[in-house]
Amino acid sequence: MESLSFINSIGFTGDNYVTVTINSNDRIDDYQFSIVNSSGNNLINCVKDRYEVNCLLYYIENFIPLKQLAMKNVFSLEDFQKLIEQISELVLWTRDKKLIMSNTILDLDYIFVDKYSYEVKLIYIPVMSNDHVAFATESFQDLIKKIVNISTINNANEFIGLVLANINTQNLDIVNFKKNISSFSIENENVSNSNKRISGFIISILIIGFCCICIPLIGNISKISIVTNYINYQAIMCFSFLFIFGTLLALTFCLIGNKKEKKVNDIEQNCTNSYSYEFEKSEIGSEKLRENHKNEKYDSTISKNIEYNPLESEQFDLESRRVRKEDLKKIINKGTGVGTQILLDDAVERQAYIIKNGLNDRVNIDKSNFIIGRDKSISHFVIMKSSISKQHATISNIENKYYITDNGSSNGTYLNCIRLQHNKRYELNDKDNIIFADENYQFRLK
């Protein structure tokens, strides 16, 4: 990528910063630098010449790379649409601010997202260079394709088709792309699906009624022998009764289905509202983000033509080198008289449990495959509610890491307000929220 040739190296420092070293023969433009730091929530703030000459330091706060978010989470259609819209808007924003579009790093590892609100921030390199608009557009297209390829999105086939149809256009106009994406109405789609179900139901009833009642009745009135020989008025009355009974039965099932669907939607909405409130009012989310950021290994390749030497977060992780109180008892050579003390690995197995919100009763995860459900003969933890399936979900312990799997439950399992796909494993972290149908629990590691 010629337009990023001014980057000498880029990497993570492990303490919520990204360093970008600029070639010594390239100049940092003060105007662009001031725009970056006065952009509010649009771009990641930048500090100039922090460690060495021509070194830019970007403070990524508790945001995580888009690649990490996309690979570890299941998006709802609304959240995925919001994500694509934000990226498109930010790319256009740089142009509107008279910045150089091709100076924006459009790479999954260096676009940062809030894990819970999906707020997006970009890294912009404020260096004097020519604006390679064609390159910027091509990078944008490649980015959107990669996001679609690595993301898991619920009920979004139509929207994904729209995204790919627009992004694969030659001479892409990003303004039109954003307009088309924004015009996709999720609400109208849901209403349309509901209308299709209702229309299908009405048409089916009319066809059955016409075949079972109208044709025999017309045949008897008109004295058509092929009808009167087999069907009389008494049979028509019987057909009419069965038709009315069947219609009422089908209508009952339809209403129950709509009520169940509305209940699921209410759970998702309430879950989202309560979860957002919780993370706005506490530091739990920040702690989790710091932990994920610390343990993540990044693939920092941005350009086919530039070789980068990223700084992996482990090289700067001083916390992992400090002695914890509970580990002091594990000194190997205590009392041997040798001056040097060596500590064992502090990766101690931790006790996992779930706890119902508002209660203090712990449910220890003491099996490698711990089943939660309604069936007493199979489940290790029984929740006796009709909304819970017989084998609703399983929490697994694999190499001292915990995962949750929804076992094809009727009313779903939610992890941090995202409904899990059936029979797919998701990693659990301390203080994750889990909802089994409408039963709210929190996962804890002691």
Rosetta blueprint (number, residue, H / E / L):
1 M L
2 E H
3 S H
4 L H
5 S L
6 F L
7 I E
8 N E
9 S E
10 I E
11 G E
12 F E
13 T L
14 G L
15 D L
16 N L
17 Y E
18 V E
19 T E
20 V E
21 T E
22 I E
23 N L
24 S L
25 N L
26 D L
27 R L
28 I E
29 D L
30 D H
31 Y H
32 Q H
33 F H
34 S H
35 I H
36 V H
37 N H
38 S L
39 S L
40 G L
41 N L
42 N L
43 L E
44 I L
45 N L
46 C E
47 V E
48 K E
49 D L
50 R L
51 Y L
52 E L
53 V L
54 N L
55 C E
56 L E
57 L E
58 Y E
59 Y E
60 I L
61 E L
62 N L
63 F L
64 I E
65 P E
66 L H
67 K H
68 Q H
69 L H
70 A H
71 M H
72 K H
73 N L
74 V E
75 F E
76 S L
77 L H
78 E H
79 D H
80 F H
81 Q H
82 K H
83 L H
84 I H
85 E H
86 Q H
87 I H
88 S H
89 E H
90 L H
91 V H
92 L H
93 W H
94 T H
95 R H
96 D H
97 K L
98 K L
99 L L
100 I L
101 M H
102 S H
103 N H
104 T E
105 I L
106 L L
107 D L
108 L L
109 D L
110 Y L
111 I E
112 F E
113 V E
114 D L
115 K L
116 Y L
117 S L
118 Y L
119 E L
120 V E
121 K E
122 L E
123 I L
124 Y E
125 I L
126 P L
127 V E
128 M L
129 S L
130 N L
131 D L
132 H L
133 V H
134 A H
135 F H
136 A H
137 T H
138 E H
139 S H
140 F H
141 Q H
142 D H
143 L H
144 I H
145 K H
146 K H
147 I H
148 V H
149 N H
150 I H
151 S L
152 T E
153 I E
154 N L
155 N L
156 A L
157 N H
158 E H
159 F H
160 I H
161 G H
162 L H
163 V H
164 L H
165 A H
166 N H
167 I H
168 N L
169 T L
170 Q L
171 N L
172 L L
173 D L
174 I H
175 V H
176 N H
177 F H
178 K H
179 K H
180 N H
181 I H
182 S H
183 S H
184 F L
185 S L
186 I H
187 E H
188 N H
189 E H
190 N H
191 V H
192 S H
193 N H
194 S H
195 N H
196 K H
197 R H
198 I H
199 S H
200 G H
201 F H
202 I H
203 I H
204 S H
205 I H
206 L H
207 I H
208 I H
209 G H
210 F H
211 C H
212 C H
213 I H
214 C H
215 I H
216 P H
217 L H
218 I H
219 G H
220 N H
221 I H
222 S L
223 K L
224 I L
225 S H
226 I H
227 V H
228 T H
229 N L
230 Y L
231 I L
232 N L
233 Y H
234 Q H
235 A H
236 I H
237 M H
238 C H
239 F H
240 S H
241 F H
242 L H
243 F H
244 I H
245 F H
246 G H
247 T H
248 L H
249 L H
250 A H
251 L H
252 T H
253 F H
254 C H
255 L H
256 I H
257 G H
258 N H
259 K H
260 K H
261 E H
262 K H
263 K H
264 V H
265 N H
266 D H
267 I H
268 E H
269 Q H
270 N H
271 C H
272 T H
273 N H
274 S H
275 Y H
276 S H
277 Y H
278 E H
279 F H
280 E H
281 K H
282 S L
283 E L
284 I H
285 G H
286 S H
287 E H
288 K H
289 L H
290 R H
291 E H
292 N H
293 H H
294 K H
295 N H
296 E L
297 K L
298 Y L
299 D L
300 S L
301 T L
302 I L
303 S L
304 K L
305 N L
306 I L
307 E L
308 Y L
309 N L
310 P L
311 L L
312 E L
313 S H
314 E H
315 Q H
316 F H
317 D L
318 L L
319 E H
320 S H
321 R H
322 R L
323 V L
324 R L
325 K H
326 E H
327 D H
328 L H
329 K H
330 K H
331 I E
332 I L
333 N L
334 K L
335 G L
336 T L
337 G L
338 V L
339 G L
340 T L
341 Q L
342 I L
343 L E
344 L L
345 D L
346 D L
347 A L
348 V L
349 E L
350 R L
351 Q L
352 A E
353 Y E
354 I E
355 I E
356 K E
357 N L
358 G L
359 L L
360 N L
361 D L
362 R E
363 V E
364 N E
365 I L
366 D L
367 K L
368 S L
369 N E
370 F E
371 I E
372 I E
373 G E
374 R L
375 D L
376 K L
377 S L
378 I L
379 S L
380 H L
381 F E
382 V E
383 I L
384 M L
385 K L
386 S L
387 S L
388 I L
389 S L
390 K L
391 Q L
392 H L
393 A E
394 T E
395 I E
396 S E
397 N E
398 I E
399 E L
400 N L
401 K E
402 Y E
403 Y E
404 I E
405 T E
406 D E
407 N L
408 G L
409 S L
410 S L
411 N L
412 G L
413 T E
414 Y E
415 L E
416 N L
417 C L
418 I E
419 R E
420 L L
421 Q L
422 H E
423 N L
424 K L
425 R E
426 Y E
427 E E
428 L L
429 N L
430 D L
431 K L
432 D E
433 N E
434 I E
435 I E
436 F E
437 A L
438 D L
439 E E
440 N E
441 Y E
442 Q E
443 F E
444 R E
445 L E
446 K L
